[in-house]
């Protein structure tokens, strides 16, 4: 990741957390300073600021210079200066400090200046986990009349992070989340154009051989009762997709079972696995699909039907745009392109001009078959 910034957004429980954790450990093993900022519990920029300052303090970051700057400034009130120092010393958590929140942007900008002043090899790599959830929490916590102001501040925060990733500062960064930033743009006006400098990373399904090896590793760690020849094949056939999270979820329903024989895998255990898939994955698609208006859902349903009918599981890009375009705007395919972008960012389809449009994974196909 040195010198590169990436975005990793997608479904919950498909392997993002494992990928992030493995990436973090490998970077640290290579001598890099990695700051992992978990944003899912925050609903203010003050909370994000506190988490970042604490992470810098724990990793020998330039917090002494930030403290010195805060103490010298004229526009920061004395109580804010004291709280910044307390945050760095981990004496308080400013998640709910609205007064600190009012000065968060200025403090973020100063952090960027101090990061830029570091030698390149000393600059940390920053992983912001569940960035969309921070934004959603902040917007939900705001009074309806204050939402435009909150949106403006969140957009300013995104612009600051983009500046940090620029050559002017040079901080490599990963932005991660379990739902899409385009939805926040659609619903609230969050400017996700500030993320277009990041290389998107997609969690790919494992090949069958790798999936088989993962199951065998699970068996070696704890062999289920009654496991016999053919059980691995039977389990693989039950899985709609070979994401690591899907395999691990299915295996969690097997490893402590009183009977994990072939007959059980085709009976009670099959039902337990299918129920778990419904709860953890298909319900995600239900929630995301419900956010579209009725005409959009109807056009998307026609697209899904055409994909399912296709012998190779995909249709031409232009045909997909035509299906998704609003009939009231014939000759203008902009609505179709926008809807396709949303369906792709929400994990329903994958699309490109050259390869066409297909379901994003077997999970979507299984969800539509119910």
C-alpha positions in Angstrom: 0.0 0.0 0.0 3.0 2.3 0.1 2.1 5.4 -1.8 -1.3 4.0 -2.7 -4.8 4.7 -1.4 -7.6 2.3 -1.7 -11.3 2.0 -1.0 -12.9 -1.3 0.2 -16.7 -1.1 0.4 -19.1 -4.1 0.2 -21.4 -6.5 2.0 -20.9 -7.4 5.6 -19.3 -10.7 6.5 -17.6 -11.5 3.2 -14.0 -11.1 4.4 -13.2 -7.4 4.5 -12.2 -7.4 8.2 -9.9 -10.4 7.7 -8.4 -8.7 4.6 -7.9 -5.4 6.6 -6.4 -7.3 9.6 -4.0 -9.3 7.4 -2.9 -6.2 5.5 -2.4 -4.3 8.7 -0.2 -7.0 10.1 1.9 -7.5 7.0 2.5 -3.8 6.7 3.6 -3.6 10.4 5.8 -6.6 9.9 7.5 -4.8 7.1 8.3 -1.9 9.4 5.4 0.4 8.5 3.5 2.5 11.0 -0.2 1.6 10.5 -3.0 3.5 12.3 -6.3 1.6 12.3 -9.2 4.0 13.1 -12.5 2.2 13.8 -15.3 4.7 13.0 -18.4 2.6 13.5 -19.0 3.8 17.1 -18.6 7.5 16.3 -21.2 10.0 15.2 -19.1 13.2 15.4 -15.9 14.5 13.9 -14.7 15.0 17.5 -14.8 11.3 18.1 -12.9 10.6 14.9 -10.4 13.3 15.9 -9.9 11.7 19.3 -9.4 8.3 17.9 -6.8 9.6 15.4 -4.9 11.6 18.0 -4.8 8.6 20.4 -3.6 6.4 17.6 -0.8 8.9 16.7 0.2 9.1 20.4 0.4 5.4 20.6 2.6 5.2 17.5 5.1 8.0 18.2 3.3 10.4 15.9 3.8 14.1 15.8 1.4 14.7 18.7 3.9 16.9 20.6 4.0 19.4 17.7 0.2 19.3 17.4 -0.1 20.0 21.1 2.3 22.9 20.9 0.4 24.3 17.9 -2.9 24.0 19.8 -1.4 25.8 22.8 -0.1 28.7 20.6 -3.2 29.3 18.5 -5.4 32.3 19.3 -8.7 31.0 18.0 -8.8 27.8 20.1 -10.4 28.5 23.5 -8.5 27.5 26.6 -10.9 24.6 27.4 -10.4 23.2 23.9 -6.7 23.4 24.2 -6.9 21.5 27.5 -9.1 18.8 25.9 -6.8 18.3 23.0 -4.0 17.7 25.4 -6.2 15.3 27.4 -7.2 13.4 24.3 -3.6 12.9 23.4 -2.8 11.7 26.9 -5.8 9.3 26.6 -7.4 10.9 29.7 -10.8 11.5 28.1 -12.8 10.4 25.1 -14.3 13.4 23.2 -16.9 11.4 21.3 -19.8 13.6 22.7 -17.9 16.8 23.0 -19.8 19.2 20.7 -17.4 22.0 21.6 -14.4 20.1 20.4 -16.5 19.1 17.3 -16.7 22.8 16.3 -12.9 23.0 15.9 -12.3 19.5 14.5 -11.7 20.7 10.9 -8.9 23.1 12.0 -7.3 20.3 14.1 -7.5 17.8 11.2 -5.9 20.4 8.9 -3.0 20.9 11.4 -2.6 17.1 11.7 -2.2 17.0 7.9 0.5 19.7 8.1 2.5 17.8 10.7 2.2 14.5 8.7 3.4 16.3 5.6 6.5 17.6 7.5 7.5 14.0 8.4 10.0 12.1 6.3 8.3 10.0 3.8 9.3 6.7 5.5 7.9 8.0 8.8 4.4 8.9 7.6 1.8 6.4 8.9 -0.5 4.4 6.7 -4.0 5.2 7.9 -6.9 2.7 7.7 -10.3 4.3 8.3 -12.7 1.4 8.9 -16.5 1.8 8.5 -16.2 5.4 7.1 -19.8 5.3 5.7 -21.2 4.3 9.1 -19.6 7.4 10.7 -21.3 9.5 8.2 -24.7 7.8 8.6 -24.4 8.0 12.4 -23.6 11.7 12.3 -26.5 12.4 9.9 -29.0 10.4 12.0 -27.8 12.1 15.2 -28.4 15.6 13.7 -31.7 17.4 13.9 -33.3 17.6 10.5 -32.8 21.3 10.3 -29.1 20.8 11.0 -28.4 18.1 8.4 -27.3 20.5 5.6 -24.6 21.9 8.0 -23.6 18.4 9.0 -23.3 17.3 5.3 -21.1 20.4 4.6 -18.8 19.5 7.4 -18.6 15.8 6.4 -17.8 16.9 2.9 -15.1 19.1 4.2 -13.7 16.2 6.2 -13.6 14.1 3.0 -11.8 16.9 1.2 -9.2 17.1 4.0 -8.6 13.3 3.8 -8.2 13.7 0.0 -5.6 16.4 0.6 -3.8 14.1 3.0 -3.6 11.5 0.2 -2.3 14.0 -2.3 1.4 14.6 -3.1 1.3 17.6 -0.9 1.0 15.4 2.2 1.6 11.9 0.9 -0.3 9.7 3.3 -1.3 6.2 2.0 -4.8 5.4 3.2 -7.5 2.7 3.1 -11.1 3.7 3.4 -13.4 0.8 4.3 -17.1 0.2 4.9 -20.0 -2.3 4.7 -22.2 -0.2 2.5 -21.7 2.2 -0.3 -20.8 5.9 -0.3 -22.9 6.5 -3.5 -26.0 5.7 -1.4 -25.0 8.5 1.0 -24.6 10.8 -2.0 -28.0 9.9 -3.2 -29.8 10.2 0.1 -27.9 13.0 1.8 -25.7 14.8 -0.7 -22.3 13.4 0.5 -19.7 14.2 -2.1 -18.2 10.8 -2.9 -16.2 12.5 -5.7 -13.6 13.1 -3.0 -12.9 9.3 -3.1 -12.3 9.0 -6.8 -8.5 9.1 -6.3 -8.7 5.8 -4.4 -8.2 2.5 -6.2 -11.3 0.3 -5.5 -10.6 -3.1 -4.0 -13.2 -5.8 -4.5 -13.4 -8.9 -2.3 -13.2 -11.7 -4.7 -14.7 -15.2 -4.3 -12.2 -17.9 -3.7 -11.6 -20.5 -6.3 -13.1 -24.0 -5.5 -9.7 -25.4 -4.7 -9.0 -22.6 -2.2 -12.4 -22.9 -0.7 -11.8 -26.6 -0.2 -8.5 -25.9 1.5 -10.2 -23.5 3.9 -12.8 -26.1 4.8 -10.1 -28.7 5.3 -8.2 -26.2 7.6 -11.4 -25.7 9.6 -11.8 -29.5 9.9 -8.2 -29.8 11.1 -8.8 -27.3 13.8 -12.0 -28.9 15.0 -13.3 -32.0 13.2 -17.1 -32.2 13.4 -18.8 -35.3 14.8 -19.7 -37.7 12.1 -17.7 -36.0 9.3 -17.1 -38.4 6.6 -15.9 -38.7 3.0 -18.0 -36.6 0.7 -19.0 -34.1 3.4 -16.6 -31.4 2.1 -18.1 -31.8 -1.4 -21.6 -31.7 0.1 -20.8 -28.5 2.0 -19.3 -26.8 -1.1 -22.5 -27.6 -3.0 -24.6 -25.9 -0.3 -22.7 -22.6 -0.6 -24.0 -20.0 -3.0 -20.6 -18.2 -3.0 -17.0 -19.0 -1.9 -16.3 -15.9 0.1 -14.2 -16.7 3.2 -17.0 -15.2 5.4 -19.6 -17.4 3.8 -17.5 -20.5 4.3 -16.8 -19.6 7.9 -20.4 -18.8 8.7 -21.5 -22.1 7.3 -18.8 -24.0 9.2 -19.9 -22.3 12.4 -23.2 -24.1 12.1 -21.4 -27.5 11.7 -18.4 -27.6 14.0 -20.4 -28.1 17.2 -23.2 -30.1 15.8 -24.0 -33.5 17.4 -24.1 -35.0 13.9 -22.3 -33.6 10.8 -22.7 -36.6 8.6 -23.8 -36.5 4.9 -27.4 -37.1 5.9 -27.3 -34.2 8.4 -25.7 -31.9 5.8 -28.7 -32.7 3.5 -31.2 -32.3 6.4 -31.2 -30.2 9.6 -27.7 -28.7 9.0 -28.7 -27.6 5.5 -31.6 -25.7 7.0 -29.4 -24.1 9.7 -26.9 -22.9 7.0 -29.7 -21.6 4.8 -31.2 -19.7 7.7 -27.8 -18.2 8.6 -27.3 -17.1 5.0 -30.8 -15.5 5.0 -30.0 -13.6 8.2 -26.5 -12.4 7.4 -26.6 -11.9 3.6 -29.9 -12.0 1.9 -31.4 -9.6 4.5 -28.7 -7.1 3.5 -29.9 -7.2 -0.1 -33.5 -6.8 1.1 -32.6 -3.7 3.0 -30.6 -2.2 0.2 -33.2 -3.0 -2.4 -35.9 -1.3 -0.3 -34.0 2.0 -0.5 -34.8 2.3 -4.2 -38.2 3.7 -5.3 -40.8 1.4 -6.9 -40.0 2.3 -10.5 -36.3 1.7 -9.9 -37.0 -1.7 -8.2 -39.2 -2.7 -11.2 -36.5 -1.8 -13.7 -33.8 -3.6 -11.6 -36.1 -6.7 -11.3 -36.3 -6.8 -15.1 -32.5 -6.6 -15.3 -32.1 -9.4 -12.8 -34.6 -11.5 -14.8 -32.6 -11.0 -18.0 -29.3 -11.9 -16.2 -30.9 -15.1 -14.8 -32.1 -16.1 -18.3 -28.8 -15.6 -20.0 -27.0 -18.8 -20.7 -23.6 -17.4 -19.6 -25.1 -15.4 -16.7 -24.5 -12.0 -18.2 -26.0 -9.5 -20.7 -24.5 -6.8 -22.9 -23.8 -3.5 -21.2 -25.9 -1.4 -23.6 -28.8 -3.8 -23.1 -28.6 -3.4 -19.4 -28.6 0.4 -19.7 -31.7 0.2 -21.9 -33.5 -2.0 -19.4 -32.7 0.4 -16.5 -33.5 3.6 -18.4 -36.7 5.3 -17.4 -39.3 4.9 -20.2 -40.4 8.5 -19.8 -36.9 9.6 -20.9 -36.4 7.5 -24.1 -33.3 8.5 -25.9 -31.7 9.6 -22.6 -29.9 6.7 -20.9 -28.6 8.8 -18.0 -31.1 7.4 -15.6 -30.1 3.9 -16.6 -26.4 4.6 -16.1 -27.0 6.1 -12.7 -29.2 3.2 -11.6 -26.6 0.7 -12.8 -23.9 2.5 -10.8 -26.0 2.3 -7.7 -26.8 -1.4 -8.2 -23.1 -2.1 -8.7 -22.0 -0.1 -5.6 -24.7 -1.9 -3.5 -23.3 -5.3 -4.5 -26.1 -6.5 -6.8 -24.2 -6.6 -10.1 -20.8 -6.3 -11.6 -20.5 -4.4 -14.9 -18.2 -3.2 -17.6 -18.5 -2.3 -21.2 -16.3 -5.1 -22.4 -17.5 -7.9 -20.1 -21.2 -7.0 -19.8 -23.4 -7.0 -16.7 -23.8 -10.0 -14.4 -24.7 -10.8 -10.8 -22.0 -9.6 -8.5 -21.8 -13.0 -6.9 -23.7 -16.2 -6.3 -25.2 -14.6 -3.2 -27.2 -12.3 -5.4 -28.4 -15.2 -7.5 -29.4 -17.2 -4.4 -31.2 -14.1 -3.0 -33.2 -13.6 -6.2 -34.2 -17.3 -6.4 -36.1 -17.1 -3.1 
